[in-house]
């Protein structure tokens, strides 16, 4: 049976989401960028390109079976959907910000009756209720940063990544509502119906992410140095050791190592007399 998978059609989550699908082996064809939906080649997966903020509703209503969107959008939607895995990109936080000249620096400084502009009205209302502040929420569809300047609001609740946009608009971050990143979601109903297929998709994306952080290292090393070599490149479950034809004193050692360890590993292996050291990128790694 065909499962329907949704990814953001544009914005901060689109590029990386599509990259993960392609690297995982989901073939979208050559002209996917011009289409709103595409059937993956030789796979029972139909990929939909829709607005990131609509994906939680589509999952909850059964219009799609699995989707990639931000934790902020999933939380704002209020729908009971099931998070399957964090995707470790699109990091940001939903925060309250105030004009620099306001003197507001903490949530305690926010006076009752303040007006807050945001495209996250549900999360913002919930936050202010939790801290016992009575504020008015002004829902906007974008560009919340300009609202205090225009006199429309006293504060904003908006997504913050580096904070540079706030600084350019003379705003200061006052308090954080929640942290967010991209994640993959489904529903109980879809998991019950298509659980095996959905699990395969999630496992594929996970294997791509794992591979991006690792390298495959190969080296010919003196057999007498094997114990020291194993300490340098322990691998996942230990390095693979192969005999070399015609040379009983040298063995080939293969191991998967973390990308950040490559520099030290190569230099340590050289000091142990290793030759023919080679590192390769990995497409997918199932641990």
C-alpha positions in Angstrom: 0.0 0.0 0.0 1.1 3.6 -0.7 1.9 5.8 2.2 1.7 9.6 1.9 4.7 11.6 3.2 4.6 15.4 3.5 7.6 17.8 3.5 7.6 21.6 3.7 7.3 23.1 0.2 9.5 26.1 1.1 11.1 27.9 4.0 13.7 27.0 6.6 12.9 23.3 6.7 12.5 22.5 3.0 16.0 22.1 1.7 17.3 19.8 4.4 14.1 17.7 4.5 14.4 17.0 0.8 18.1 16.3 1.1 17.4 13.6 3.8 14.8 11.9 1.6 17.1 11.8 -1.4 20.1 10.6 0.6 17.9 7.8 2.1 17.2 6.5 -1.4 13.7 7.9 -1.9 13.9 8.7 -5.6 11.8 11.8 -6.4 12.8 11.9 -10.1 14.3 14.9 -11.9 11.5 17.4 -11.8 10.2 17.1 -8.3 10.9 20.8 -7.6 8.1 21.8 -10.0 5.5 19.5 -8.6 3.2 19.6 -5.5 3.3 15.8 -5.2 5.4 13.0 -6.7 5.4 9.2 -6.6 8.8 7.9 -5.5 10.2 5.6 -8.1 9.9 1.9 -7.4 8.6 2.6 -3.9 5.2 2.8 -2.3 5.7 6.4 -1.1 3.9 9.4 -2.4 5.6 12.7 -1.4 3.6 15.8 -0.9 5.0 19.3 -0.9 2.8 21.5 1.4 3.1 24.3 3.9 5.0 23.3 7.0 2.2 24.7 9.3 -0.4 22.6 7.6 1.4 19.3 8.1 0.2 18.6 11.7 -3.5 19.0 10.6 -3.0 16.8 7.6 -1.5 14.1 9.8 -4.2 14.4 12.4 -7.0 14.1 9.8 -5.4 11.2 8.0 -4.8 13.2 4.8 -1.1 12.1 5.0 0.5 9.4 7.0 3.9 10.8 7.9 5.4 14.3 7.7 8.3 16.5 8.5 7.7 19.8 10.3 8.9 21.9 13.2 8.2 21.1 16.8 6.9 24.7 17.2 4.3 24.2 14.5 3.2 20.8 15.9 2.8 22.3 19.3 1.0 25.4 18.0 -1.5 23.2 16.1 -2.8 21.5 19.2 -3.3 18.3 17.3 -2.5 15.0 19.0 0.1 13.7 16.6 3.0 11.3 17.3 6.6 12.4 17.1 8.7 9.6 15.7 12.2 11.1 15.6 14.0 14.4 16.0 15.8 15.4 12.8 18.5 17.6 14.3 18.1 20.6 12.0 16.0 23.8 11.9 17.0 24.6 15.4 15.3 27.7 16.9 13.3 28.8 19.9 10.0 30.6 20.3 10.7 33.6 22.5 9.2 36.8 23.9 11.0 39.9 22.8 10.6 43.6 23.7 11.9 46.9 22.3 15.3 47.8 23.7 14.0 51.1 24.9 11.1 49.5 26.9 13.3 48.5 29.8 11.7 45.0 29.8 14.4 42.4 30.4 12.6 39.5 32.1 9.1 38.1 32.0 8.5 39.6 35.5 8.9 43.1 33.9 6.0 42.6 31.5 3.1 44.7 32.7 -0.5 43.3 32.6 -2.4 44.7 29.6 0.5 44.5 27.3 -0.2 43.7 23.6 1.8 40.8 22.1 2.0 40.3 18.3 2.7 36.7 17.2 1.9 34.0 14.6 1.8 31.5 17.5 -1.2 32.7 19.4 -2.0 29.3 21.1 1.5 28.8 22.5 1.7 32.5 23.5 -1.6 32.5 25.3 -0.6 29.3 27.1 2.7 30.7 28.2 1.4 34.0 29.6 -1.4 32.1 31.4 1.3 29.9 33.0 3.2 32.9 34.4 0.0 34.7 35.5 0.2 37.6 33.1 -2.9 39.1 31.5 -2.0 40.2 28.0 -3.7 40.8 24.7 -2.6 38.6 21.8 -2.5 40.1 18.3 -2.3 37.4 15.7 -0.1 38.2 12.7 1.0 36.1 9.7 4.6 37.3 9.6 7.1 40.1 10.2 6.2 40.3 13.9 9.5 42.3 14.5 8.0 45.5 13.0 4.8 45.5 15.1 6.3 47.3 18.1 7.8 49.9 15.8 4.4 50.5 14.2 2.8 50.8 17.6 0.6 47.7 17.0 2.1 45.8 19.9 4.3 46.2 22.9 6.0 42.8 22.6 6.3 40.0 20.1 6.5 36.2 20.4 8.5 34.9 17.5 11.0 32.3 16.4 14.7 33.1 17.2 17.7 31.4 15.9 20.8 33.5 16.2 19.1 36.6 17.5 20.5 38.8 14.8 17.1 39.8 13.4 16.0 40.9 16.8 19.1 42.9 17.2 18.7 44.6 13.8 15.2 45.6 14.8 16.3 46.9 18.3 14.5 44.1 20.1 15.8 42.1 23.1 14.9 38.5 24.0 13.0 38.5 27.3 12.0 34.9 27.8 11.8 31.6 26.0 8.5 29.7 25.4 10.0 26.6 23.9 12.8 25.1 21.9 12.2 23.7 18.5 13.8 21.6 15.7 12.5 19.7 12.7 11.0 16.3 13.5 9.1 13.5 11.8 5.5 12.9 12.8 2.7 10.4 12.3 -0.6 9.5 13.9 -1.7 6.5 15.9 -4.1 5.6 13.1 -1.4 5.7 10.4 1.0 3.7 12.5 -1.6 1.1 13.1 -2.3 0.8 9.3 1.2 1.4 7.8 3.5 0.9 10.8 6.1 -1.2 9.0 6.4 1.1 6.0 6.6 4.2 8.2 9.2 2.6 10.4 11.2 1.8 7.3 11.2 5.5 6.3 12.2 6.6 9.8 15.0 4.1 9.9 16.2 5.2 6.5 16.4 8.9 7.6 18.1 7.8 10.8 20.8 5.9 8.9 21.5 8.9 6.7 22.0 11.1 9.8 24.2 8.6 11.4 26.4 8.2 8.3 26.9 12.0 8.0 28.7 12.0 11.3 31.0 9.0 10.5 33.8 8.0 8.1 34.9 4.6 6.9 38.7 4.3 7.6 41.0 1.6 6.1 44.6 1.1 6.8 47.3 -1.5 6.5 49.0 -1.9 9.8 51.7 -4.1 11.4 50.2 -7.2 12.9 52.3 -6.7 16.1 50.6 -3.3 16.6 47.0 -4.6 16.5 46.3 -4.0 20.2 47.4 -0.3 19.9 45.5 0.1 16.6 42.3 -1.2 18.2 42.5 1.5 20.8 42.9 4.2 18.1 40.0 2.9 16.0 37.7 0.7 18.1 34.9 0.9 15.4 31.3 0.2 16.2 31.7 -3.4 17.4 35.4 -3.6 16.9 37.5 -3.1 13.7 37.3 -5.6 10.9 40.7 -7.2 10.4 41.7 -8.9 7.1 44.8 -10.8 6.1 46.8 -9.5 3.2 47.9 -12.0 0.6 51.6 -12.7 0.6 52.4 -10.7 3.7 51.9 -12.3 7.1 53.3 -9.3 9.0 50.7 -6.8 7.8 46.9 -6.8 8.2 44.2 -4.6 6.7 42.1 -2.9 9.4 38.7 -1.3 8.5 36.6 0.7 10.9 33.8 3.2 11.1 34.9 6.3 13.1 33.4 9.6 14.0 34.2 12.4 11.5 35.6 14.6 14.3 38.1 11.8 15.2 39.6 11.4 11.7 42.4 13.9 12.2 43.8 12.3 15.3 43.1 8.7 14.2 45.1 9.1 10.9 48.1 10.7 12.7 48.0 8.1 15.5 47.9 5.3 12.9 50.9 6.8 11.0 52.9 6.8 14.3 52.0 3.1 14.7 53.5 2.3 11.2 50.2 2.2 9.3 50.4 2.6 5.5 47.8 3.1 2.8 45.4 5.0 5.1 42.2 5.8 3.4 39.0 7.5 4.6 35.6 7.4 2.8 32.3 9.0 3.2 29.3 6.8 4.1 25.9 7.1 2.5 23.9 5.2 5.2 24.8 3.6 8.5 22.4 1.2 10.3 23.6 0.8 13.9 
